[in-house]
């Protein structure tokens, strides 16, 4: 029988669970935690970090550590000026005016 997986992509933390029988069971991350910080980071060497590892490097590499990205989803750049001031990473726009996040020399859309 196939498994059912549930993913909660939260603004602050994310969680993954699987339905085993009639009970949901949270799948711990590689560090053993039941939730994972919703953070992605890029090291100066180009390595991609996710979760707690990305959150830890935010102090020394804030411009390449992406968090709270859900506030930019589905919005145009001209709608996010106040939110843009609260994050250390660079927010720009594409040719259609949608939000673009720049980190580690690359451009990303919020989704």
Secondary structure, DSSP 8 states (H G I E B T S, - for coil): ---EEEEEE-SSEEEEEEEETTEEEE---TTS-SSEESEEEE-TTS-EEETHHHHHHTTT-GGGEEE-GGGGTT-BGGG-HHHHTT-SSEEEE-TTSBEEEEETTEEE---
